[in-house]
Each structure stands twice: as structure tokens, then as C-alpha cells.
Amino acid sequence: MAESEFQQGNDDGKTRENFKKSIEELLEKMENLTVWATQIVYDCTAIRTNPALTTTMQHLEDAFLRCKEHMEKKRQEVLMESRGEGQKKE
């Protein structure tokens, strides 16, 4: 009898720990969703307040993509040059 009560106590302890862990995970997910929703509301408010912001953001994104493409080309050139120098040394 005492053994079954002890085992039940252990099961209750494990159940509580599992429950606590599950609640903490759910709370973290809710916090992440709240931050995400807040960012969306902020973005929508900013766009409604300043309609030119959409155009400005698109221009900024285009400039970023051009810069990224240029940097990738330069990286490829540097790689090719370094490989060429390595072959010349051999």
C-alpha cells in the first residue's frame, strides 16, 4: 500500500513537471505570437500614416538586392582570383 502511494506521488510529480513544461512552452509561443501581431499592427499603422513609406521601402529593398548581387559577383571574382594565384604558385 505504501509503495503504491509512493509511486502515485512520483507520477503526480512527473505529471506536474510535464504540465509546467507544457505551460511554459505555450506561454513562450503566445509571447512570440504577440510580438509578431504587434509588429504587423505597427507596420500597418505606419503605412496608413505615411503612404509614401511603401514606395520608399520598395526602393530600399531594390537597392539592397542590387547591392547583394554586386557583392556576390565580387566574392566570386575574388574566389576565382585566389584560385588562379594558387594554381600559379604550384
C-alpha positions as CSV (number, residue, x, y, z in Angstrom):
1,M,0.0,0.0,0.0
2,A,2.8,2.4,0.9
3,E,4.6,1.5,-2.3
4,S,1.6,2.4,-4.5
5,E,1.1,5.7,-2.7
6,F,4.8,6.5,-3.2
7,Q,4.6,5.6,-6.9
8,Q,1.4,7.7,-7.3
9,G,3.3,10.6,-5.7
10,N,6.1,10.1,-8.3
11,D,3.5,10.0,-11.1
12,D,1.9,13.2,-9.8
13,G,5.3,14.9,-9.6
14,K,6.1,13.8,-13.2
15,T,2.7,15.0,-14.3
16,R,3.2,18.3,-12.7
17,E,6.6,18.7,-14.3
18,N,5.2,17.8,-17.7
19,F,2.3,20.2,-17.2
20,K,4.6,23.0,-16.1
21,K,6.9,22.4,-19.1
22,S,3.9,22.4,-21.5
23,I,2.5,25.6,-20.0
24,E,5.9,27.3,-20.3
25,E,6.2,26.3,-23.9
26,L,2.7,27.6,-24.6
27,L,3.4,30.8,-22.9
28,E,6.6,31.3,-25.0
29,K,4.6,30.6,-28.2
30,M,1.9,33.1,-27.1
31,E,4.6,35.8,-26.4
32,N,6.1,35.2,-29.9
33,L,2.7,35.5,-31.5
34,T,2.0,38.7,-29.5
35,V,5.3,40.2,-30.7
36,W,4.5,39.2,-34.3
37,A,1.0,40.6,-34.1
38,T,2.3,43.9,-32.6
39,Q,4.8,44.2,-35.5
40,I,2.1,43.7,-38.1
41,V,-0.1,46.3,-36.4
42,Y,2.8,48.7,-36.2
43,D,3.6,48.2,-39.9
44,C,0.0,48.7,-41.0
45,T,-0.2,51.8,-38.9
46,A,3.0,53.2,-40.4
47,I,1.8,52.5,-43.9
48,R,-1.6,54.1,-43.3
49,T,0.0,57.1,-41.7
50,N,2.6,57.6,-44.5
51,P,1.5,56.1,-47.8
52,A,4.9,57.0,-49.4
53,L,6.5,54.6,-47.0
54,T,5.5,51.6,-49.1
55,T,7.3,53.2,-52.1
56,T,10.3,54.0,-50.0
57,M,10.5,50.5,-48.6
58,Q,10.3,49.0,-52.1
59,H,13.1,51.3,-53.3
60,L,15.2,50.3,-50.3
61,E,14.6,46.6,-50.9
62,D,15.6,47.0,-54.6
63,A,18.8,48.8,-53.6
64,F,19.6,46.1,-51.1
65,L,19.0,43.3,-53.7
66,R,21.3,45.2,-56.2
67,C,24.0,45.6,-53.6
68,K,23.7,41.9,-52.6
69,E,24.0,40.8,-56.2
70,H,27.0,43.1,-56.7
71,M,28.7,41.7,-53.5
72,E,28.1,38.2,-54.7
73,K,29.7,38.9,-58.0
74,K,32.7,40.5,-56.3
75,R,33.0,37.5,-54.0
76,Q,33.0,35.1,-57.0
77,E,35.7,37.3,-58.6
78,V,37.9,37.2,-55.5
79,L,37.5,33.4,-55.3
80,M,38.4,32.9,-58.9
81,E,41.5,35.2,-58.5
82,S,42.6,33.4,-55.4
83,R,42.3,30.0,-57.1
84,G,44.2,31.4,-60.1
85,E,47.0,32.6,-57.8
86,G,47.1,29.2,-56.0
87,Q,47.5,27.4,-59.4
88,K,50.3,29.8,-60.5
89,K,52.3,29.0,-57.3
90,E,52.2,25.3,-57.9
